[in-house]
Structures are given as C-alpha cells and as structure tokens.
C-alpha cells in the first residue's frame, strides 16, 4: 500500500501533469487562475484516500501544491500523508508559457518513516540542489536511503543509480511538469487533431520523461455531473536514477487525465494503472465554492 500511494502521488503530479464544443477557441494560458480542488481516490471500487490540489498563476509566476492523505479502508491498514509544492516563473517557448521552477518541496509521513525533500534551481544553469532527509518516527533517528526498511533487502543487487548533472539540467520538478504539460495542451485549444509531447522531469532522485498524447473533446459523466473533456494519455519513460525493479514498474504504468474543455481546463479524473492495480481520482468539489469539500484532507493534515 505504501508503494501504491507513492506511485499515485507521483503519477498524479506528472499527469496533473507529471493534464465544450469542438469549435471552442484556444485556451488562454496567461489568464490569472486560482483553483483549489478536492478529489477522492479509489482502488477496486474502495475509497483509499483524499487529495486537495491548489494552483495559483498569472502571466508571470505560479504556485501549486498537492496534499494527499490516506482515507477509507486504507487508513486502517497504513497511515500515509504527502504534501508536495512548487513555485516559479514563466518563459515563452514556441508560443507556449513554460515554467521556470525556482523551488520544489516534498514531504511525506508513513507509519514508520517521515521524509522531507527540498529542491532549488540555479537561475543561470538550471541545475538543481537537493536536500533530503529520512527520519524514523519511533526513535527520531535519521536514516540513509539504503537504510530504509523497503531497501534493506536489496543487498546491492538492485540499487538505484545517481542522475548525472547533464541529465538534471533543464528538467522540471513534478509540479512544474504538471503545469508544463497542461499548457502544452491548452496552447492547442479544443483541436480534433491529437498532439504528442514530452516533458522532462527530475523529482530529486529520478529523471524521467512524461510522454503524452491527446484526443478530441468528448462528453463524460463523473459523480453524476456531465463534462466535456479533453483526454490526455500519459506514460512515464525512465531516463536515469532507477533501480532495475523501479524502471520496470515505471514502464508498466499508464495514466489517463480528463481535463475540462473550457477556460479553466481543470482535471476532473485521473486514472493510473499497471499490471497489478488500477486507481482513480475523481473531482468531488471546488473548494472555492464549497470549502467543506477540502475539510477532510485539511483536518487530517493538521492532526498529524
């Protein structure tokens, strides 16, 4: 279950990343936008967690965050909470507003381990500096990556590999990767012609590419509410920093994000699947309209 939450959080950032009528106009990328959206997470038809995604951006800069907590049946099996956030500015490449991230933070807490990661960017070289810590909750002892419980049995056979500088320069953190992918699709408008694009991502440990393709707008119903959506199908391609087992798991995973085909272009559903399981996140509320939609996740985060 712990691996599932880590996978779901990553794929969600990479899709929300690492994310109307057919005649709708091109979506505006420079219109100020402030979103706070609540999602429910399901696996096999069972509620396993809740998430709140926040995005604030204008033509010059952005801030975004994802808060994820275990819920439903999963809460009785494994305690888990993850907070991810990023901020930066924009540059324009080929008429697309492209993020220039300045910082990225990722914190998560499990039943045994707490972890924090801070990643910052050199404004000239775009190289990252990363500080990461793992703390054993019971003793307060700081652990190395190799001392983590789920890595102790590798015995040197399946260790992750470092990511060289030339592979990190120019890559985006997962939160910036989401914004970059979203803007790539927004720049095309509600086009009948599918597009394909690739976004380079470095999450502080691993370097991978988000490869996405789009489809023409269509109608769907989610939680009894109709939407016209653009579908973005995603795969993650490992580049560097993976163990053999980790690379295999990433190659097996597939994602699908449904974005509203309107001026907000918000994700209403995220589906993640591999050969072992399938998970889905459905939009359950707009917290700017109904603040209580975010209450369960916010209260859970404060209590831990």
SVG drawing of the C-alpha trace seen along z (x, -y; Angstrom):
<svg xmlns="http://www.w3.org/2000/svg" viewBox="-26 -38 53 47">
<polyline fill="none" stroke="black" stroke-width="0.4" points="0.0,0.0 2.9,-2.4 4.3,-1.9 0.9,-2.5 0.5,-5.9 4.0,-7.0 3.2,-5.8 -0.2,-7.5 1.2,-10.8 3.9,-10.8 1.7,-9.9 -1.0,-12.3 1.7,-15.2 3.1,-14.0 -0.5,-13.9 -1.9,-16.8 0.9,-16.8 3.6,-14.8 -3.1,-17.2 -17.0,-22.5 -17.8,-22.3 -15.5,-21.2 -15.3,-24.8 -14.1,-26.1 -11.2,-28.7 -7.6,-28.2 -7.3,-28.3 -5.7,-31.3 -2.5,-30.5 -1.9,-34.0 -5.2,-34.5 -4.9,-34.6 -6.2,-31.4 -6.8,-30.4 -8.0,-26.8 -8.5,-24.7 -10.0,-21.3 -10.8,-18.2 -10.5,-14.7 -11.4,-11.2 -9.1,-8.3 -10.5,-4.8 -8.9,-1.4 -11.0,1.5 -14.1,-0.5 -13.0,-1.2 -12.2,-4.7 -8.5,-4.7 -7.6,-8.4 -8.3,-12.1 -6.4,-14.8 -6.5,-18.6 -4.8,-20.3 -4.2,-24.1 -3.0,-26.2 -2.4,-30.0 -0.9,-31.5 -0.8,-34.6 1.3,-35.6 4.5,-35.9 4.5,-33.3 2.8,-30.2 2.5,-28.4 0.9,-24.9 0.5,-22.2 -0.9,-18.7 -2.0,-17.4 -2.8,-13.7 -4.0,-11.6 -5.0,-8.0 -8.7,-7.5 -11.4,-5.0 -10.3,-1.3 -6.6,-2.2 -6.5,-4.4 -6.9,-1.2 -4.1,0.5 -1.4,-2.1 -1.0,-5.7 0.2,-7.9 0.3,-11.6 2.1,-13.5 2.5,-17.3 4.1,-18.5 4.5,-22.1 6.3,-24.1 6.7,-27.7 8.4,-29.6 8.1,-31.9 7.2,-31.6 9.1,-31.9 7.7,-31.6 8.9,-28.8 7.2,-28.4 4.2,-30.4 3.7,-28.2 4.0,-29.5 6.7,-27.3 7.5,-27.1 10.9,-28.1 10.7,-26.5 12.6,-28.1 11.8,-25.5 10.1,-22.2 9.3,-20.6 8.0,-17.1 7.2,-15.8 5.6,-12.5 4.8,-10.6 4.2,-6.9 3.6,-4.7 7.4,-4.2 9.2,-6.9 9.0,-10.7 10.7,-12.2 11.4,-15.7 13.0,-16.9 13.8,-20.5 15.0,-21.1 16.1,-24.5 17.3,-25.7 20.4,-27.7 18.9,-30.5 21.8,-30.6 22.5,-26.8 19.0,-25.5 20.9,-22.8 19.2,-21.6 20.4,-21.4 18.7,-18.8 18.4,-18.2 16.6,-15.1 16.1,-13.5 14.5,-10.3 13.6,-10.1 12.5,-7.0 9.3,-8.1 9.7,-5.9 13.3,-6.9 13.8,-10.2 17.0,-8.7 18.0,-10.0 18.4,-7.2 20.2,-7.0 18.3,-5.9 19.9,-2.5 18.8,-2.0 15.1,-2.5 13.1,0.7 12.0,1.3 15.6,1.0 17.4,3.2 16.7,6.5 18.2,5.4 21.8,6.4 23.4,4.5 21.5,6.3 19.0,3.6 20.3,0.3 19.2,-3.0 21.8,-4.9 22.8,-8.6 21.5,-11.1 24.3,-13.0 24.3,-16.8 23.7,-16.9 20.5,-14.9 19.2,-17.1 19.9,-20.5 16.7,-21.8 14.4,-19.2 11.4,-20.3 10.2,-19.1 6.9,-17.1 4.7,-20.2 6.3,-22.3 6.0,-19.3 2.2,-19.2 1.9,-22.9 4.1,-22.5 2.1,-19.5 -1.2,-21.4 0.0,-24.4 1.1,-22.3 -2.5,-21.1 -4.1,-24.4 -2.0,-26.0 -3.6,-23.7 -7.2,-24.6 -10.0,-22.0 -8.4,-20.5 -9.7,-17.5 -6.1,-16.5 -4.2,-14.6 -1.0,-16.1 2.0,-14.4 4.6,-16.0 7.3,-15.1 8.2,-16.9 11.5,-16.2 11.1,-15.7 13.6,-15.3 12.0,-14.6 15.1,-14.8 16.0,-11.1 14.9,-10.0 14.9,-11.5 12.1,-10.6 10.1,-11.9 6.3,-12.4 5.1,-11.4 1.5,-12.4 -1.0,-12.3 -4.3,-14.0 -7.7,-13.2 -10.6,-15.4 -13.2,-16.6 -16.0,-14.3 -18.7,-14.1 -18.4,-12.1 -20.3,-11.9 -18.4,-11.8 -20.1,-11.7 -23.4,-12.3 -22.1,-15.5 -21.7,-15.9 -18.5,-17.4 -17.0,-17.9 -13.4,-16.8 -10.1,-16.5 -8.3,-13.2 -4.6,-13.2 -3.0,-9.7 0.4,-9.5 3.3,-7.2 6.5,-7.7 9.8,-6.9 12.7,-6.2 15.9,-8.1 18.2,-7.9 18.3,-7.2 16.3,-4.0 17.0,-0.5 16.1,2.2 13.0,3.0 12.0,-0.6 12.5,-1.1 10.3,2.0 7.5,0.6 7.5,-2.8 7.4,-1.3 4.4,0.8 2.4,-2.2 -0.1,-4.0 -2.2,-7.2 -5.2,-9.0 -6.3,-12.5 -9.6,-14.1 -9.4,-17.9 -12.5,-20.2 -12.6,-21.7 -13.3,-25.2 -11.3,-28.2 -10.5,-26.6 -9.0,-23.4 -9.1,-21.6 -8.6,-17.8 -11.8,-16.0 -10.5,-12.5 -7.1,-10.9 -6.7,-7.1 -3.5,-5.2 -3.0,-1.5 -0.3,1.1 -0.2,4.9 -1.0,5.1 -3.6,2.5 -5.8,-0.4 -6.5,-3.6 -8.7,-6.6 -9.0,-10.1 -12.4,-11.8 -13.1,-15.5 -15.5,-15.8 -15.6,-19.5 -14.5,-23.0 -13.2,-24.3 -13.5,-28.0 -17.3,-27.4 -17.8,-24.8 -15.0,-25.0 -16.2,-21.9 -15.1,-19.8 -11.5,-20.2 -12.2,-19.8 -11.4,-16.1 -7.9,-16.4 -7.1,-19.7 -8.2,-18.5 -6.3,-15.2 -3.1,-17.1 -3.4,-19.4 -3.8,-16.4 -0.6,-14.7"/>
</svg>
